[in-house]
Each structure stands twice: as structure tokens, then as C-alpha cells.
Amino acid sequence: MFDKKTIRDIDASGKKVLVRVDFNVPLKDGGVGDDTRVRAALPTIEYLLNKGAAVILCSHLGRPKGGPDPKYSLKPVADHLAGLLGKDVKFAADCVGPEAEQAAAGLKPGEVLVLENTRFHPEEEKNDLELARQMASLADLYVNDAFGTAHRAHSSTEGVTHYLPGVAGFLLEKEIQYLGQAVADPKRPFVAIMGGAKISDKIGVIRNLLKKADAILIGGGMANTFLKAQGLKLADSLVEDESVPLAEELLKEAGGKLLLPVDLVLGDKFDAEADLKTMPTSDVPDGWRVLDIGPETVKAYGKVLSDAGTVVWNGPMGVFEFPKFAQGTFGIAKAVADSKAVSIIGGGESVAAIQQSGLADKITHISTGGGASLEMLEGLELPGVAALQDK
């Protein structure tokens, strides 16, 4: 399934290896708030160190505006990585230029260097080849292990491959294998769960999955837009009015594959302390809004999931940040965890929900990339993967 060279196919001994990792992590009180993505990169880093490579790591963090911004510095992440690796990690205050060059030149086999945020250079997101050339000049080989940004053609994900031979790290390989397999040759029945606020973000994905999946279970804010397309009144609920005609089209195309909620949990305001009522799916009374799928929907969707061979889930079923309106999302999480299916969860909010539900260890694969996993499910080619060497 995976036709690109990986770090198993290179001789890294005595070489300097530039590794694009996804260290775009939440920072909290001057440290790392959630280190899932840092831990996900460890197998690749440790493999290269064991093979006698000097490892140079680059990543972006956050969305700095047009230049360096100390609040998006990777220094706290470098310090955290040192703790995880149990060894000293060097840090350069830029990803190119004299300081980066000096730090890279002095790096010995078995040592690790973290470069400062690549997006401190606005050219990074323009895939500027001069910036890419300067980054590439620090090393002998390039490894992309950042699935979370593989759908972007940036200097550090695509540009550098014009100057260095590029291969995949273990995380990138694993992500592509799971998600690629799910779309290309899933164990059936293949069930997709789509939630989150908007249909407009996921049109391409739903269209592609309608061709491949046996059933698509709809929840979250996007379900409201489908319900409105069926002629229901939704009072104060979140509805994407401009996407209603599109929802009508998708329902026609679906031929019964798209399942919508059979009951709803309403709140009288968008608030954790809102009054709550559950009702079968019909017109929503004035002054109320849909904030979750109801228990009968969880039961109905759970039945479909219990027989599934492959499950892909992107987007929560309701406003799970408010405990009163988290039952739908957690109920579906339990149904996925209990099923014998190969289960793949992608997208920040779905991942947060599965971790809060305490069921993460029962999921086959939790993806580290939101946008990238959606583009794979849409059947698109990812520039950061396409740029790597073929086997």
C-alpha cells in the first residue's frame, strides 16, 4: 500500500538527517500542554539515533504573523523532548542562517538539534525554494514524519526534497497505511462517522465516502443542515443556510447511505448550564437549539457500528465541551471502542473527545493530522508525501 521509501531504506550512519516533525503542540504555562505529537515522533528519532545519525528536527508551531514571535518558540518543546529522550537536546534560535549552520555543523552522530519555528519565516508557507535550499544545506538526508502538515506544500515539507533525497518516517508511513487502506481496500462493512459544525469543510470527503462507504452516520452541527434540507424548522440551532441546497443534493446522491439523527438533545441557550430536553427529530420549538444527538440515535448508530469491519470517524456528535451535551459523542465513542472493527479517528476535536472518554486505548489508530486525514479520505494526493522518493 505504501510505495515510498522509508528510513529503513537509507543508510543514516554518520549522516546528518533533517527530519520534519509535527511539533505543533499546545503550550501551557511555559511548557508543553499535550505531548501526544512529540511522543508520536519518538520511534523515528530513536531509530535514526540508534543507526548513528545526527538528527536535526524542524517544525512549525502555531500561526506566527509574518516573523518571529516568542510565544510560538519551539524552545519549550525541545526541552520537553530532552526529558522524553533522556538526553541533551540542542536548540538553534533560527531554522536557517549562521546560528542554525553553526549548530548543525557541530552536531555529532547520536546528537539531536531542534531548529526554531519554520514559520518565523513567512516564505515557509509560500514554499520558497531559497529558504528550502538553506534548510537542506544543513543535512545530507531528509525525512518527513509530519503527517499533520503533509497536505501542505511548504518549504520544509516539499521544497527541501528538491535539494535532498527524501524518505518517510515511521509515523507518516503508519498514517498513510491506515488511512489509505481504509479508503482503498477497507474491511467491510465500511462505516464513516462525520460530525463537527460544518458540511462545507467536508463536502469532498462526504462525496468520496459515498462512493466507498456502506453507511455514513451524521451528527454534530452539520446534521442540522441536513435536517433543514429535509424541511424541518431548527429554531436557534446552528445551520449553514448556504449549504442547504448542497445537503439536499448529497441526500439524493446517497441512496439511503446517509443516516441522520432520529432524536435530538436541545438546549435553551449555548451554555454549559443550559436547560436541556430530548425529543424525537422534528421541528425544534422556538427558543431552543440542537446541541447533541439523542439516546435513540446513539442506539441506532451503535447497531450499525457493532457489525462494522472498518470505522473512520471525524468530528464530534455534539457540543461535547459541555458535559450535559457530551453523551452523544461519548456514546458513539463507546460503540466504536466496543466494535471489532479496525477503527481510525482523525481531527483534533474527535481525538480530544476519545481521550476524554477514556477509550483511546481501544481505538486501532488515532491520527495526528486533522486536515491531512480529511484530504486522504477525500482521495487527494498529499504534496508532502508525493515529494518523497518512490520505492
Protein Blocks (a to p, Z undefined) as FASTA:
>chain_A
ZZcdcfklpcfehpacdddddfbccdeehiafblklmmmmmmmmmmmmmnopacddddde
hjaehiacfklccklmmmmmmmmnopacdddfbfedjklmmmmmmpcghiacddddfklp
mklmnopaklmmmmmmmpmbdcdfbfklmmpccfklmmmmmmbccdddfklmmmmmmmmm
mmmmpcdddddddedjblklmmmmmmmmmmmmmbdcdehjklmmmmmmnopaehjaccdf
klmmmmmmmmmmnnomaccdfbdcddfbdcfkbccdddddddddehiacfbdcfklmmmm
mmmmmmpmbdcdedifbdfklmklmmmmmmmmmmmmmpmbdcddehjklmmmmmmnopmm
mpfbacfbfklmmmmmnopacfklmmpccZZ
